[in-house]
């Protein structure tokens, strides 16, 4: 019984060490302080351009760039 408990403890420890490198990483934050990612499109006029992520539709920006969540290029959109 003691061997099973020790084996179980070692396997949990190895799993935690193995996961530390992959599951705890987050995407690097975009350090471009002049870019707005929570743009209020209601304040834009008709014909104004803004940028939106195709994958994460809630990510809106006033400038072209990359999505801070998934890293995809933002698509240009003209307000109607």
N, CA, C and O atoms as a Maestro MAE file, in Angstrom:
{
 s_m_m2io_version
 :::
 2.0.0
}

f_m_ct {
 s_m_title
 :::
 protein
 m_atom[320] {
  # First column is atom index #
  i_m_mmod_type
  r_m_x_coord
  r_m_y_coord
  r_m_z_coord
  i_m_residue_number
  s_m_chain_name
  s_m_pdb_residue_name
  s_m_pdb_atom_name
  i_m_atomic_number
  :::
  1 25 0.826 -1.194 0.000 1 A "UNK " " N  " 7
  2 3 0.000 0.000 0.000 1 A "UNK " " CA " 6
  3 2 0.870 1.258 0.000 1 A "UNK " " C  " 6
  4 15 0.553 2.258 -0.646 1 A "UNK " " O  " 8
  5 25 1.986 1.176 0.751 2 A "UNK " " N  " 7
  6 3 2.890 2.317 0.836 2 A "UNK " " CA " 6
  7 2 3.509 2.624 -0.526 2 A "UNK " " C  " 6
  8 15 3.701 3.789 -0.872 2 A "UNK " " O  " 8
  9 25 3.826 1.569 -1.310 3 A "UNK " " N  " 7
  10 3 4.407 1.757 -2.638 3 A "UNK " " CA " 6
  11 2 3.419 2.450 -3.568 3 A "UNK " " C  " 6
  12 15 3.815 3.283 -4.383 3 A "UNK " " O  " 8
  13 25 2.142 2.116 -3.452 4 A "UNK " " N  " 7
  14 3 1.122 2.722 -4.307 4 A "UNK " " CA " 6
  15 2 0.997 4.210 -4.001 4 A "UNK " " C  " 6
  16 15 0.879 5.019 -4.921 4 A "UNK " " O  " 8
  17 25 1.019 4.575 -2.743 5 A "UNK " " N  " 7
  18 3 0.917 5.989 -2.349 5 A "UNK " " CA " 6
  19 2 2.131 6.765 -2.844 5 A "UNK " " C  " 6
  20 15 1.988 7.875 -3.356 5 A "UNK " " O  " 8
  21 25 3.319 6.196 -2.698 6 A "UNK " " N  " 7
  22 3 4.536 6.854 -3.171 6 A "UNK " " CA " 6
  23 2 4.507 6.989 -4.689 6 A "UNK " " C  " 6
  24 15 4.838 8.050 -5.217 6 A "UNK " " O  " 8
  25 25 4.117 5.933 -5.398 7 A "UNK " " N  " 7
  26 3 4.027 5.962 -6.855 7 A "UNK " " CA " 6
  27 2 3.013 7.017 -7.318 7 A "UNK " " C  " 6
  28 15 3.266 7.747 -8.277 7 A "UNK " " O  " 8
  29 25 1.881 7.092 -6.642 8 A "UNK " " N  " 7
  30 3 0.856 8.078 -6.964 8 A "UNK " " CA " 6
  31 2 1.384 9.499 -6.747 8 A "UNK " " C  " 6
  32 15 1.162 10.375 -7.583 8 A "UNK " " O  " 8
  33 25 2.067 9.727 -5.653 9 A "UNK " " N  " 7
  34 3 2.643 11.045 -5.366 9 A "UNK " " CA " 6
  35 2 3.688 11.454 -6.390 9 A "UNK " " C  " 6
  36 15 3.719 12.607 -6.819 9 A "UNK " " O  " 8
  37 25 4.542 10.523 -6.784 10 A "UNK " " N  " 7
  38 3 5.569 10.811 -7.787 10 A "UNK " " CA " 6
  39 2 4.924 11.112 -9.137 10 A "UNK " " C  " 6
  40 15 5.371 12.016 -9.843 10 A "UNK " " O  " 8
  41 25 3.883 10.370 -9.505 11 A "UNK " " N  " 7
  42 3 3.233 10.623 -10.794 11 A "UNK " " CA " 6
  43 2 2.536 11.982 -10.808 11 A "UNK " " C  " 6
  44 15 2.548 12.660 -11.835 11 A "UNK " " O  " 8
  45 25 1.938 12.392 -9.711 12 A "UNK " " N  " 7
  46 3 1.319 13.724 -9.644 12 A "UNK " " CA " 6
  47 2 2.389 14.803 -9.733 12 A "UNK " " C  " 6
  48 15 2.209 15.801 -10.431 12 A "UNK " " O  " 8
  49 25 3.491 14.611 -9.038 13 A "UNK " " N  " 7
  50 3 4.577 15.594 -9.081 13 A "UNK " " CA " 6
  51 2 5.132 15.733 -10.500 13 A "UNK " " C  " 6
  52 15 5.379 16.849 -10.958 13 A "UNK " " O  " 8
  53 25 5.328 14.630 -11.189 14 A "UNK " " N  " 7
  54 3 5.831 14.671 -12.564 14 A "UNK " " CA " 6
  55 2 4.830 15.352 -13.494 14 A "UNK " " C  " 6
  56 15 5.223 16.105 -14.384 14 A "UNK " " O  " 8
  57 25 3.559 15.096 -13.295 15 A "UNK " " N  " 7
  58 3 2.528 15.736 -14.117 15 A "UNK " " CA " 6
  59 2 2.536 17.244 -13.910 15 A "UNK " " C  " 6
  60 15 2.452 17.998 -14.879 15 A "UNK " " O  " 8
  61 25 2.635 17.691 -12.673 16 A "UNK " " N  " 7
  62 3 2.661 19.128 -12.392 16 A "UNK " " CA " 6
  63 2 3.893 19.795 -12.987 16 A "UNK " " C  " 6
  64 15 3.802 20.904 -13.513 16 A "UNK " " O  " 8
  65 25 5.036 19.139 -12.910 17 A "UNK " " N  " 7
  66 3 6.260 19.699 -13.477 17 A "UNK " " CA " 6
  67 2 6.160 19.757 -14.998 17 A "UNK " " C  " 6
  68 15 6.590 20.736 -15.608 17 A "UNK " " O  " 8
  69 25 5.599 18.719 -15.616 18 A "UNK " " N  " 7
  70 3 5.472 18.679 -17.076 18 A "UNK " " CA " 6
  71 2 4.497 19.736 -17.574 18 A "UNK " " C  " 6
  72 15 4.720 20.325 -18.632 18 A "UNK " " O  " 8
  73 25 3.430 19.987 -16.843 19 A "UNK " " N  " 7
  74 3 2.421 20.960 -17.264 19 A "UNK " " CA " 6
  75 2 2.842 22.398 -17.015 19 A "UNK " " C  " 6
  76 15 2.306 23.312 -17.643 19 A "UNK " " O  " 8
  77 25 3.764 22.612 -16.137 20 A "UNK " " N  " 7
  78 3 4.137 23.982 -15.780 20 A "UNK " " CA " 6
  79 2 4.614 24.776 -16.990 20 A "UNK " " C  " 6
  80 15 4.331 25.970 -17.077 20 A "UNK " " O  " 8
  81 25 5.316 24.164 -17.914 21 A "UNK " " N  " 7
  82 3 5.839 24.872 -19.074 21 A "UNK " " CA " 6
  83 2 4.800 25.179 -20.135 21 A "UNK " " C  " 6
  84 15 4.942 26.162 -20.862 21 A "UNK " " O  " 8
  85 25 3.757 24.362 -20.243 22 A "UNK " " N  " 7
  86 3 2.821 24.558 -21.341 22 A "UNK " " CA " 6
  87 2 1.481 25.134 -20.931 22 A "UNK " " C  " 6
  88 15 0.930 25.956 -21.664 22 A "UNK " " O  " 8
  89 25 0.943 24.746 -19.811 23 A "UNK " " N  " 7
  90 3 -0.405 25.182 -19.472 23 A "UNK " " CA " 6
  91 2 -0.437 26.540 -18.773 23 A "UNK " " C  " 6
  92 15 -1.501 27.154 -18.694 23 A "UNK " " O  " 8
  93 25 0.657 27.010 -18.283 24 A "UNK " " N  " 7
  94 3 0.654 28.260 -17.531 24 A "UNK " " CA " 6
  95 2 1.130 29.456 -18.349 24 A "UNK " " C  " 6
  96 15 1.176 30.573 -17.835 24 A "UNK " " O  " 8
  97 25 1.481 29.240 -19.600 25 A "UNK " " N  " 7
  98 3 1.942 30.349 -20.430 25 A "UNK " " CA " 6
  99 2 0.757 31.130 -20.940 25 A "UNK " " C  " 6
  100 15 -0.281 30.557 -21.271 25 A "UNK " " O  " 8
  101 25 0.907 32.422 -21.002 26 A "UNK " " N  " 7
  102 3 -0.145 33.246 -21.582 26 A "UNK " " CA " 6
  103 2 0.453 34.024 -22.740 26 A "UNK " " C  " 6
  104 15 1.669 34.198 -22.832 26 A "UNK " " O  " 8
  105 25 -0.425 34.490 -23.624 27 A "UNK " " N  " 7
  106 3 0.028 35.274 -24.759 27 A "UNK " " CA " 6
  107 2 0.652 36.572 -24.255 27 A "UNK " " C  " 6
  108 15 0.138 37.173 -23.312 27 A "UNK " " O  " 8
  109 25 1.734 37.007 -24.855 28 A "UNK " " N  " 7
  110 3 2.327 38.265 -24.412 28 A "UNK " " CA " 6
  111 2 1.380 39.421 -24.694 28 A "UNK " " C  " 6
  112 15 0.736 39.484 -25.742 28 A "UNK " " O  " 8
  113 25 1.313 40.320 -23.746 29 A "UNK " " N  " 7
  114 3 0.458 41.496 -23.906 29 A "UNK " " CA " 6
  115 2 1.056 42.424 -24.948 29 A "UNK " " C  " 6
  116 15 2.276 42.542 -25.057 29 A "UNK " " O  " 8
  117 25 0.207 43.072 -25.704 30 A "UNK " " N  " 7
  118 3 0.661 44.035 -26.692 30 A "UNK " " CA " 6
  119 2 1.069 45.302 -25.947 30 A "UNK " " C  " 6
  120 15 0.235 45.937 -25.302 30 A "UNK " " O  " 8
  121 25 2.320 45.664 -26.029 31 A "UNK " " N  " 7
  122 3 2.833 46.809 -25.282 31 A "UNK " " CA " 6
  123 2 2.670 48.128 -26.013 31 A "UNK " " C  " 6
  124 15 3.217 49.141 -25.578 31 A "UNK " " O  " 8
  125 25 1.936 48.142 -27.105 32 A "UNK " " N  " 7
  126 3 1.704 49.364 -27.856 32 A "UNK " " CA " 6
  127 2 0.647 50.173 -27.116 32 A "UNK " " C  " 6
  128 15 -0.548 49.929 -27.281 32 A "UNK " " O  " 8
  129 25 1.076 51.132 -26.303 33 A "UNK " " N  " 7
  130 3 0.158 51.863 -25.438 33 A "UNK " " CA " 6
  131 2 -0.769 52.789 -26.202 33 A "UNK " " C  " 6
  132 15 -1.773 53.234 -25.646 33 A "UNK " " O  " 8
  133 25 -0.468 53.097 -27.459 34 A "UNK " " N  " 7
  134 3 -1.325 53.998 -28.221 34 A "UNK " " CA " 6
  135 2 -2.482 53.268 -28.898 34 A "UNK " " C  " 6
  136 15 -3.351 53.906 -29.491 34 A "UNK " " O  " 8
  137 25 -2.502 51.935 -28.816 35 A "UNK " " N  " 7
  138 3 -3.561 51.180 -29.460 35 A "UNK " " CA " 6
  139 2 -4.658 50.868 -28.445 35 A "UNK " " C  " 6
  140 15 -4.381 50.450 -27.321 35 A "UNK " " O  " 8
  141 25 -5.899 51.077 -28.859 36 A "UNK " " N  " 7
  142 3 -7.046 50.806 -28.015 36 A "UNK " " CA " 6
  143 2 -7.683 49.499 -28.455 36 A "UNK " " C  " 6
  144 15 -8.018 49.347 -29.630 36 A "UNK " " O  " 8
  145 25 -7.858 48.549 -27.538 37 A "UNK " " N  " 7
  146 3 -8.471 47.272 -27.875 37 A "UNK " " CA " 6
  147 2 -9.906 47.164 -27.380 37 A "UNK " " C  " 6
  148 15 -10.568 46.162 -27.652 37 A "UNK " " O  " 8
  149 25 -10.400 48.151 -26.672 38 A "UNK " " N  " 7
  150 3 -11.787 48.133 -26.220 38 A "UNK " " CA " 6
  151 2 -12.528 49.326 -26.817 38 A "UNK " " C  " 6
  152 15 -13.174 50.093 -26.103 38 A "UNK " " O  " 8
  153 25 -12.426 49.466 -28.107 39 A "UNK " " N  " 7
  154 3 -12.966 50.594 -28.844 39 A "UNK " " CA " 6
  155 2 -14.493 50.589 -28.797 39 A "UNK " " C  " 6
  156 15 -15.114 49.542 -28.978 39 A "UNK " " O  " 8
  157 25 -15.098 51.749 -28.557 40 A "UNK " " N  " 7
  158 3 -16.550 51.893 -28.557 40 A "UNK " " CA " 6
  159 2 -16.980 52.325 -29.955 40 A "UNK " " C  " 6
  160 15 -16.835 53.491 -30.322 40 A "UNK " " O  " 8
  161 25 -17.508 51.384 -30.734 41 A "UNK " " N  " 7
  162 3 -17.877 51.682 -32.118 41 A "UNK " " CA " 6
  163 2 -19.108 52.575 -32.210 41 A "UNK " " C  " 6
  164 15 -19.380 53.132 -33.274 41 A "UNK " " O  " 8
  165 25 -19.855 52.725 -31.125 42 A "UNK " " N  " 7
  166 3 -21.021 53.609 -31.145 42 A "UNK " " CA " 6
  167 2 -20.604 55.069 -31.282 42 A "UNK " " C  " 6
  168 15 -21.385 55.896 -31.752 42 A "UNK " " O  " 8
  169 25 -19.387 55.387 -30.876 43 A "UNK " " N  " 7
  170 3 -18.885 56.758 -30.958 43 A "UNK " " CA " 6
  171 2 -18.295 57.088 -32.334 43 A "UNK " " C  " 6
  172 15 -17.990 58.247 -32.616 43 A "UNK " " O  " 8
  173 25 -18.136 56.076 -33.183 44 A "UNK " " N  " 7
  174 3 -17.572 56.305 -34.516 44 A "UNK " " CA " 6
  175 2 -18.644 56.843 -35.453 44 A "UNK " " C  " 6
  176 15 -19.826 56.532 -35.308 44 A "UNK " " O  " 8
  177 25 -18.222 57.646 -36.406 45 A "UNK " " N  " 7
  178 3 -19.125 58.185 -37.426 45 A "UNK " " CA " 6
  179 2 -19.219 57.200 -38.590 45 A "UNK " " C  " 6
  180 15 -18.376 56.316 -38.744 45 A "UNK " " O  " 8
  181 25 -20.247 57.367 -39.394 46 A "UNK " " N  " 7
  182 3 -20.413 56.534 -40.579 46 A "UNK " " CA " 6
  183 2 -19.215 56.744 -41.515 46 A "UNK " " C  " 6
  184 15 -18.833 57.880 -41.796 46 A "UNK " " O  " 8
  185 25 -18.635 55.656 -41.990 47 A "UNK " " N  " 7
  186 3 -17.472 55.728 -42.869 47 A "UNK " " CA " 6
  187 2 -16.141 55.632 -42.135 47 A "UNK " " C  " 6
  188 15 -15.107 55.431 -42.771 47 A "UNK " " O  " 8
  189 25 -16.141 55.772 -40.808 48 A "UNK " " N  " 7
  190 3 -14.899 55.630 -40.039 48 A "UNK " " CA " 6
  191 2 -14.405 54.181 -40.106 48 A "UNK " " C  " 6
  192 15 -15.194 53.244 -40.227 48 A "UNK " " O  " 8
  193 25 -13.103 54.025 -40.025 49 A "UNK " " N  " 7
  194 3 -12.488 52.705 -40.086 49 A "UNK " " CA " 6
  195 2 -12.096 52.247 -38.691 49 A "UNK " " C  " 6
  196 15 -11.571 53.024 -37.893 49 A "UNK " " O  " 8
  197 25 -12.357 50.975 -38.406 50 A "UNK " " N  " 7
  198 3 -11.856 50.355 -37.187 50 A "UNK " " CA " 6
  199 2 -11.399 48.951 -37.550 50 A "UNK " " C  " 6
  200 15 -11.600 48.506 -38.680 50 A "UNK " " O  " 8
  201 25 -10.796 48.260 -36.616 51 A "UNK " " N  " 7
  202 3 -10.203 46.947 -36.885 51 A "UNK " " CA " 6
  203 2 -10.752 45.954 -35.873 51 A "UNK " " C  " 6
  204 15 -10.887 46.250 -34.686 51 A "UNK " " O  " 8
  205 25 -11.066 44.756 -36.385 52 A "UNK " " N  " 7
  206 3 -11.674 43.735 -35.548 52 A "UNK " " CA " 6
  207 2 -11.019 42.387 -35.829 52 A "UNK " " C  " 6
  208 15 -10.627 42.096 -36.959 52 A "UNK " " O  " 8
  209 25 -10.908 41.571 -34.785 53 A "UNK " " N  " 7
  210 3 -10.357 40.224 -34.941 53 A "UNK " " CA " 6
  211 2 -11.434 39.311 -35.518 53 A "UNK " " C  " 6
  212 15 -12.581 39.337 -35.072 53 A "UNK " " O  " 8
  213 25 -11.067 38.515 -36.497 54 A "UNK " " N  " 7
  214 3 -12.007 37.572 -37.101 54 A "UNK " " CA " 6
  215 2 -12.371 36.440 -36.141 54 A "UNK " " C  " 6
  216 15 -13.469 35.888 -36.205 54 A "UNK " " O  " 8
  217 25 -11.447 36.105 -35.262 55 A "UNK " " N  " 7
  218 3 -11.658 34.993 -34.334 55 A "UNK " " CA " 6
  219 2 -12.329 35.455 -33.041 55 A "UNK " " C  " 6
  220 15 -13.220 34.780 -32.525 55 A "UNK " " O  " 8
  221 25 -11.905 36.596 -32.525 56 A "UNK " " N  " 7
  222 3 -12.432 37.145 -31.275 56 A "UNK " " CA " 6
  223 2 -13.134 38.459 -31.598 56 A "UNK " " C  " 6
  224 15 -12.517 39.523 -31.561 56 A "UNK " " O  " 8
  225 25 -14.418 38.382 -31.914 57 A "UNK " " N  " 7
  226 3 -15.167 39.545 -32.397 57 A "UNK " " CA " 6
  227 2 -15.247 40.674 -31.374 57 A "UNK " " C  " 6
  228 15 -15.515 41.816 -31.747 57 A "UNK " " O  " 8
  229 25 -15.023 40.384 -30.108 58 A "UNK " " N  " 7
  230 3 -15.078 41.430 -29.088 58 A "UNK " " CA " 6
  231 2 -13.827 42.309 -29.074 58 A "UNK " " C  " 6
  232 15 -13.809 43.354 -28.422 58 A "UNK " " O  " 8
  233 25 -12.781 41.890 -29.791 59 A "UNK " " N  " 7
  234 3 -11.547 42.667 -29.864 59 A "UNK " " CA " 6
  235 2 -11.672 43.680 -30.998 59 A "UNK " " C  " 6
  236 15 -11.657 43.316 -32.174 59 A "UNK " " O  " 8
  237 25 -11.796 44.949 -30.631 60 A "UNK " " N  " 7
  238 3 -11.911 46.054 -31.582 60 A "UNK " " CA " 6
  239 2 -10.763 47.003 -31.338 60 A "UNK " " C  " 6
  240 15 -10.352 47.203 -30.195 60 A "UNK " " O  " 8
  241 25 -10.239 47.594 -32.402 61 A "UNK " " N  " 7
  242 3 -9.094 48.480 -32.261 61 A "UNK " " CA " 6
  243 2 -9.233 49.672 -33.192 61 A "UNK " " C  " 6
  244 15 -9.935 49.620 -34.202 61 A "UNK " " O  " 8
  245 25 -8.547 50.745 -32.826 62 A "UNK " " N  " 7
  246 3 -8.530 51.942 -33.665 62 A "UNK " " CA " 6
  247 2 -7.380 51.919 -34.664 62 A "UNK " " C  " 6
  248 15 -7.284 52.810 -35.508 62 A "UNK " " O  " 8
  249 25 -6.507 50.921 -34.585 63 A "UNK " " N  " 7
  250 3 -5.344 50.810 -35.475 63 A "UNK " " CA " 6
  251 2 -5.169 49.359 -35.916 63 A "UNK " " C  " 6
  252 15 -5.592 48.444 -35.211 63 A "UNK " " O  " 8
  253 25 -4.549 49.142 -37.075 64 A "UNK " " N  " 7
  254 3 -4.260 47.758 -37.472 64 A "UNK " " CA " 6
  255 2 -3.228 47.152 -36.530 64 A "UNK " " C  " 6
  256 15 -2.441 47.864 -35.905 64 A "UNK " " O  " 8
  257 25 -3.244 45.859 -36.441 65 A "UNK " " N  " 7
  258 3 -2.287 45.180 -35.575 65 A "UNK " " CA " 6
  259 2 -2.694 43.733 -35.397 65 A "UNK " " C  " 6
  260 15 -3.385 43.161 -36.240 65 A "UNK " " O  " 8
  261 25 -2.263 43.150 -34.300 66 A "UNK " " N  " 7
  262 3 -2.548 41.757 -33.992 66 A "UNK " " CA " 6
  263 2 -3.476 41.685 -32.784 66 A "UNK " " C  " 6
  264 15 -3.421 42.527 -31.887 66 A "UNK " " O  " 8
  265 25 -4.319 40.676 -32.781 67 A "UNK " " N  " 7
  266 3 -5.230 40.437 -31.659 67 A "UNK " " CA " 6
  267 2 -4.415 40.045 -30.432 67 A "UNK " " C  " 6
  268 15 -3.553 39.170 -30.520 67 A "UNK " " O  " 8
  269 25 -4.674 40.679 -29.286 68 A "UNK " " N  " 7
  270 3 -3.925 40.319 -28.084 68 A "UNK " " CA " 6
  271 2 -4.313 38.950 -27.527 68 A "UNK " " C  " 6
  272 15 -3.585 38.395 -26.704 68 A "UNK " " O  " 8
  273 25 -5.440 38.399 -27.958 69 A "UNK " " N  " 7
  274 3 -5.878 37.089 -27.464 69 A "UNK " " CA " 6
  275 2 -5.318 35.942 -28.287 69 A "UNK " " C  " 6
  276 15 -4.770 34.986 -27.736 69 A "UNK " " O  " 8
  277 25 -5.456 36.037 -29.634 70 A "UNK " " N  " 7
  278 3 -5.077 34.891 -30.474 70 A "UNK " " CA " 6
  279 2 -3.896 35.171 -31.395 70 A "UNK " " C  " 6
  280 15 -3.323 34.240 -31.959 70 A "UNK " " O  " 8
  281 25 -3.522 36.447 -31.558 71 A "UNK " " N  " 7
  282 3 -2.376 36.784 -32.387 71 A "UNK " " CA " 6
  283 2 -2.678 36.951 -33.867 71 A "UNK " " C  " 6
  284 15 -1.770 37.223 -34.652 71 A "UNK " " O  " 8
  285 25 -3.951 36.792 -34.266 72 A "UNK " " N  " 7
  286 3 -4.307 36.961 -35.676 72 A "UNK " " CA " 6
  287 2 -4.295 38.441 -36.044 72 A "UNK " " C  " 6
  288 15 -4.454 39.306 -35.183 72 A "UNK " " O  " 8
  289 25 -4.101 38.723 -37.345 73 A "UNK " " N  " 7
  290 3 -4.171 40.102 -37.828 73 A "UNK " " CA " 6
  291 2 -5.604 40.602 -37.709 73 A "UNK " " C  " 6
  292 15 -6.554 39.859 -37.959 73 A "UNK " " O  " 8
  293 25 -5.752 41.872 -37.324 74 A "UNK " " N  " 7
  294 3 -7.076 42.478 -37.242 74 A "UNK " " CA " 6
  295 2 -7.536 42.867 -38.640 74 A "UNK " " C  " 6
  296 15 -6.738 43.333 -39.453 74 A "UNK " " O  " 8
  297 25 -8.825 42.675 -38.920 75 A "UNK " " N  " 7
  298 3 -9.410 42.995 -40.220 75 A "UNK " " CA " 6
  299 2 -9.959 44.415 -40.213 75 A "UNK " " C  " 6
  300 15 -10.542 44.867 -39.227 75 A "UNK " " O  " 8
  301 25 -9.762 45.107 -41.327 76 A "UNK " " N  " 7
  302 3 -10.259 46.484 -41.460 76 A "UNK " " CA " 6
  303 2 -11.762 46.469 -41.740 76 A "UNK " " C  " 6
  304 15 -12.237 45.709 -42.584 76 A "UNK " " O  " 8
  305 25 -12.502 47.315 -41.025 77 A "UNK " " N  " 7
  306 3 -13.943 47.401 -41.194 77 A "UNK " " CA " 6
  307 2 -14.328 48.875 -41.233 77 A "UNK " " C  " 6
  308 15 -13.834 49.674 -40.438 77 A "UNK " " O  " 8
  309 25 -15.209 49.230 -42.160 78 A "UNK " " N  " 7
  310 3 -15.730 50.598 -42.247 78 A "UNK " " CA " 6
  311 2 -17.118 50.612 -41.624 78 A "UNK " " C  " 6
  312 15 -17.956 49.774 -41.959 78 A "UNK " " O  " 8
  313 25 -17.370 51.553 -40.722 79 A "UNK " " N  " 7
  314 3 -18.674 51.665 -40.098 79 A "UNK " " CA " 6
  315 2 -19.699 52.149 -41.098 79 A "UNK " " C  " 6
  316 15 -19.438 53.076 -41.865 79 A "UNK " " O  " 8
  317 25 -20.844 51.537 -41.095 80 A "UNK " " N  " 7
  318 3 -21.914 51.890 -42.043 80 A "UNK " " CA " 6
  319 2 -22.782 52.980 -41.464 80 A "UNK " " C  " 6
  320 15 -23.736 53.416 -42.106 80 A "UNK " " O  " 8
  :::
 }
 m_bond[319] {
  # First column is bond index #
  i_m_from
  i_m_to
  i_m_order
  :::
  1 1 2 1
  2 2 3 1
  3 3 4 2
  4 3 5 1
  5 5 6 1
  6 6 7 1
  7 7 8 2
  8 7 9 1
  9 9 10 1
  10 10 11 1
  11 11 12 2
  12 11 13 1
  13 13 14 1
  14 14 15 1
  15 15 16 2
  16 15 17 1
  17 17 18 1
  18 18 19 1
  19 19 20 2
  20 19 21 1
  21 21 22 1
  22 22 23 1
  23 23 24 2
  24 23 25 1
  25 25 26 1
  26 26 27 1
  27 27 28 2
  28 27 29 1
  29 29 30 1
  30 30 31 1
  31 31 32 2
  32 31 33 1
  33 33 34 1
  34 34 35 1
  35 35 36 2
  36 35 37 1
  37 37 38 1
  38 38 39 1
  39 39 40 2
  40 39 41 1
  41 41 42 1
  42 42 43 1
  43 43 44 2
  44 43 45 1
  45 45 46 1
  46 46 47 1
  47 47 48 2
  48 47 49 1
  49 49 50 1
  50 50 51 1
  51 51 52 2
  52 51 53 1
  53 53 54 1
  54 54 55 1
  55 55 56 2
  56 55 57 1
  57 57 58 1
  58 58 59 1
  59 59 60 2
  60 59 61 1
  61 61 62 1
  62 62 63 1
  63 63 64 2
  64 63 65 1
  65 65 66 1
  66 66 67 1
  67 67 68 2
  68 67 69 1
  69 69 70 1
  70 70 71 1
  71 71 72 2
  72 71 73 1
  73 73 74 1
  74 74 75 1
  75 75 76 2
  76 75 77 1
  77 77 78 1
  78 78 79 1
  79 79 80 2
  80 79 81 1
  81 81 82 1
  82 82 83 1
  83 83 84 2
  84 83 85 1
  85 85 86 1
  86 86 87 1
  87 87 88 2
  88 87 89 1
  89 89 90 1
  90 90 91 1
  91 91 92 2
  92 91 93 1
  93 93 94 1
  94 94 95 1
  95 95 96 2
  96 95 97 1
  97 97 98 1
  98 98 99 1
  99 99 100 2
  100 99 101 1
  101 101 102 1
  102 102 103 1
  103 103 104 2
  104 103 105 1
  105 105 106 1
  106 106 107 1
  107 107 108 2
  108 107 109 1
  109 109 110 1
  110 110 111 1
  111 111 112 2
  112 111 113 1
  113 113 114 1
  114 114 115 1
  115 115 116 2
  116 115 117 1
  117 117 118 1
  118 118 119 1
  119 119 120 2
  120 119 121 1
  121 121 122 1
  122 122 123 1
  123 123 124 2
  124 123 125 1
  125 125 126 1
  126 126 127 1
  127 127 128 2
  128 127 129 1
  129 129 130 1
  130 130 131 1
  131 131 132 2
  132 131 133 1
  133 133 134 1
  134 134 135 1
  135 135 136 2
  136 135 137 1
  137 137 138 1
  138 138 139 1
  139 139 140 2
  140 139 141 1
  141 141 142 1
  142 142 143 1
  143 143 144 2
  144 143 145 1
  145 145 146 1
  146 146 147 1
  147 147 148 2
  148 147 149 1
  149 149 150 1
  150 150 151 1
  151 151 152 2
  152 151 153 1
  153 153 154 1
  154 154 155 1
  155 155 156 2
  156 155 157 1
  157 157 158 1
  158 158 159 1
  159 159 160 2
  160 159 161 1
  161 161 162 1
  162 162 163 1
  163 163 164 2
  164 163 165 1
  165 165 166 1
  166 166 167 1
  167 167 168 2
  168 167 169 1
  169 169 170 1
  170 170 171 1
  171 171 172 2
  172 171 173 1
  173 173 174 1
  174 174 175 1
  175 175 176 2
  176 175 177 1
  177 177 178 1
  178 178 179 1
  179 179 180 2
  180 179 181 1
  181 181 182 1
  182 182 183 1
  183 183 184 2
  184 183 185 1
  185 185 186 1
  186 186 187 1
  187 187 188 2
  188 187 189 1
  189 189 190 1
  190 190 191 1
  191 191 192 2
  192 191 193 1
  193 193 194 1
  194 194 195 1
  195 195 196 2
  196 195 197 1
  197 197 198 1
  198 198 199 1
  199 199 200 2
  200 199 201 1
  201 201 202 1
  202 202 203 1
  203 203 204 2
  204 203 205 1
  205 205 206 1
  206 206 207 1
  207 207 208 2
  208 207 209 1
  209 209 210 1
  210 210 211 1
  211 211 212 2
  212 211 213 1
  213 213 214 1
  214 214 215 1
  215 215 216 2
  216 215 217 1
  217 217 218 1
  218 218 219 1
  219 219 220 2
  220 219 221 1
  221 221 222 1
  222 222 223 1
  223 223 224 2
  224 223 225 1
  225 225 226 1
  226 226 227 1
  227 227 228 2
  228 227 229 1
  229 229 230 1
  230 230 231 1
  231 231 232 2
  232 231 233 1
  233 233 234 1
  234 234 235 1
  235 235 236 2
  236 235 237 1
  237 237 238 1
  238 238 239 1
  239 239 240 2
  240 239 241 1
  241 241 242 1
  242 242 243 1
  243 243 244 2
  244 243 245 1
  245 245 246 1
  246 246 247 1
  247 247 248 2
  248 247 249 1
  249 249 250 1
  250 250 251 1
  251 251 252 2
  252 251 253 1
  253 253 254 1
  254 254 255 1
  255 255 256 2
  256 255 257 1
  257 257 258 1
  258 258 259 1
  259 259 260 2
  260 259 261 1
  261 261 262 1
  262 262 263 1
  263 263 264 2
  264 263 265 1
  265 265 266 1
  266 266 267 1
  267 267 268 2
  268 267 269 1
  269 269 270 1
  270 270 271 1
  271 271 272 2
  272 271 273 1
  273 273 274 1
  274 274 275 1
  275 275 276 2
  276 275 277 1
  277 277 278 1
  278 278 279 1
  279 279 280 2
  280 279 281 1
  281 281 282 1
  282 282 283 1
  283 283 284 2
  284 283 285 1
  285 285 286 1
  286 286 287 1
  287 287 288 2
  288 287 289 1
  289 289 290 1
  290 290 291 1
  291 291 292 2
  292 291 293 1
  293 293 294 1
  294 294 295 1
  295 295 296 2
  296 295 297 1
  297 297 298 1
  298 298 299 1
  299 299 300 2
  300 299 301 1
  301 301 302 1
  302 302 303 1
  303 303 304 2
  304 303 305 1
  305 305 306 1
  306 306 307 1
  307 307 308 2
  308 307 309 1
  309 309 310 1
  310 310 311 1
  311 311 312 2
  312 311 313 1
  313 313 314 1
  314 314 315 1
  315 315 316 2
  316 315 317 1
  317 317 318 1
  318 318 319 1
  319 319 320 2
  :::
 }
}
